[in-house]
Amino acid sequence: MYRKFLNARSPLRLLEKGLHGGLGPGNLGVVIAGHGVGKTSFLVGVALDELLRSGHVLHVSLDETVSHIRAYYDTVFEDLASTAHLEEEARVHREIDRLRSIRVYPNHMLSPSKLREAVKVESEAGAKPSVLIVEGLDFETIQPDDISDVKSLAEEIAAEIWLSSAHEDEKVLGIPASISRLDDLLSVILALEPGNGSVALRALKDHDNPDLSALHVSLDPRTLLLVRA
């Protein structure tokens, strides 16, 4: 099975339709969810979608170990490969591992300058990221200038940057104040919520589009990929 068919189960396919082309290079997106709902699995699915298109991904975490993040990637990839009957699974797995870098920083120790430095190192090695995943930022304390710097980085390298935010409750009723204060810097805001045997994905912000009804889909609770029909 060609890799393009594996991409069909990525939630990005519906994001591209429901969010006027998805996140897009140069933009910041945020995924909000309660603890344990699946922020990391969702973002790993976003990263794998890019890796299967031969793009480069830099995954940065402040609250997980490298081995845990690798395990997330292995779980989602193995589910994709088994259900799609992927040919040359081992070779494809090696290739996406080569295209992906994982960096872990102690909590509160990641600054925009360190993120820029990481991107510079990757780029000088011939692996300029087209997608960055940044997990574990504290939106309660982060300064708008820092997010503005991250936004500038996304624009400079023409990359999509996805961030995650933990929510106190499983149900996300609206955009939290800690994130709404950064609204002008964020292009897409998504919420993940547990549903009846699945995880619901819905849009809280879609660029400048006021109609958010187009995106409300169900994801597999284990891998956070689109539920198979």
N, C-alpha and C positions, 0 to 999 in steps of 0.2 A: 504494500500500500504506500503510495507516495505521501510525503510529509504534508502536502497541502491539504490532504483529507484529514490529517490529525488536527490541523488548525480549525476545522469546522466546529469542534467542540469547545473552542475557547469562547468565553463570554464576550471577548472583544468583537466577535462577529456581530452580536446584537448591539454592542456599544457603538460600533461604526454606523449602524443603521439608525439607532435611537438617539445618538448623540452627535449627529451632523458630522460624521467622519471620525468619531472617537476622540481621544485626547489631543493628538497631534503634536508634532515636534515643536519644541520651545515652550511647552505648557506644563503646568503642575496639576496633578490630580490627587485627590485624597480619598481613601477608603476608610469609612467609620464603621466600627462594629464593637459589640461587647466582647469581653474576654472569652476566648475559646470558640468564638463563632466561625472564625476562619479567615482572618485578614491575611495571614502569611500564605495560606494555601491559595487564596485568590490571587495574590500578587505573584506567587510562583507561576500560576497559570498564565498571567500576563507576560511574565518573563519567558516562559517556554514558547509562547506564541511567537515572540520575536526571535528566539534562538532557532526555532524550526524554519525560520525564514533567513537564517544565516546572519542575523544581526548580532551585535555584541551587547551583553548585559552586565552591568555592575550592580550587585546586590549588597547593600550596606545595612547592617543591623546593630542596634544598641541593646537588644534584649534577648538575643538568641546566640547559640554557639555556631561555629562553622559546620560542625557535624550535624546539628539539628536542621540547619537550613539545607544542607545537602540531602538529608533524609526526606525533607519535603519535596525537593525536586525529583528524587528517585520515585517517590510514591505517585506523584502526578504523572510523570513520564511513563511509568510502568502501566498505569491504568490506561493511558492513551494508547500505548503500544499494543497492549493485549486486546483491547476492544476493536482496534483498527487493523489488527493483524499486520503490524508494521514489518516490512522486509528489512533485513540487515539491522535489527534492533540494536545490537551491541555497537555497531559502527556509528549509528546515529547518536547513541547515547554518548559515546566518546567525543563525537563532534560537538555536541551541545555543551559538554563539560569544558571543552577547550574554549568555547566562545563566551563562557560565563566566568566572572570573577566574584568572589565573596569576600567581603571585609567586615570585621566585627570590631566595634569600638566600645569601651566602657560607657556606662550610662552617663549622660550629660557631657561626654568628652568629644562629641562630634561637632565641629564648627564648619561654617561654609568654606573657610580656607582649607580645612582638612579634606573636605569633599572635593574641592577644586584640585588639591594635590593628588588625591586618589585618581581622579579623572585624567590628570596630566600624566601620571605614571602609566595608566592603561593605554592612553593615546600614544605615548612615546614607544610603547611596546607593540604598536600596530593594532590595538584593539579599542579604538575610540568607541565608547558606549553609545548606542542608539536608544537604549532604555536604561534608566536608573531606578532601582527600587530602594527606598530609604525607610526603614522600619524603626519605630521606637522613639521618635521625636516627642518631646513633651510640649504639646500645643498650649498648655496653661502658662508656660514660662517663656517659650520661644519669642524672640522679638521680631516685629514686622520687618526690620532691616535685614535680619538673617534670612527670612523667607524670600525677601526681595532679591537677595544675593543668589539664592538657589534658583530663583526664576531667571535671573540674568545668565546663570550658568547654563540652564536649559536652552535659552535662546542662542547663546554663543556656540554651543556644540550641536545645535539642532536636534536635541534629544527630548524624549518624553521622560518626565520624572514623576514617579508615583510615590506618594507618602501614605502612611497609615496612622490612624488615631484610635486609641482605645476609648470606648464609651462605657459609662457606668451601668447602663441598663441594656438588656437585649433589644428592646424596641427603641429605635432612633426616631423620635417624634419630629425633629427638625434639625437644622444646622446648629450645633453647640456654639455658645458665645465665643469660646476659645478659638473657633475656626472662622466664624462669621466676621470677626474683626480683621481677618486676612482675606476677605472675599475678593477684593480687587486683584489679588495675586494668584488666585486659584481658578482654574478654568472649569474643572469638573470635580464634583463632590458626590460620592456614592455611599450608600448605606447597605450593609449586610445584616440580615435579621433571620433568626431561625424560624422555619415554617413547619408545615405538616409533612415531615419526611424529607424536607429539602431546605435549602437556604435561599431566602428571597434577596434579590439584588434590585435596588431601585435608585433612581437619580434624585439628588437633592439640588444639584446645580448642573446645568448643561450649557457651558459657555454663556452666551447672552440670550439663549432661548427660554422664554417664559413657560412654555408648555413642557412639563416634565412627565406627562402621562405615557410617552412612547416607550419608556424603559421600565419594565417590571417583570423580571424573569426568574425562573427557578434554577438553582444550581445543586449539583451533587454535594451532599453534606460532607463527604470524605475528601474529595479532590477540588471542590469549588469550580468544576467544569459544568458546562450545560448538561442538564438532565437528558439522558438518552430517551428518545421516543420509544 
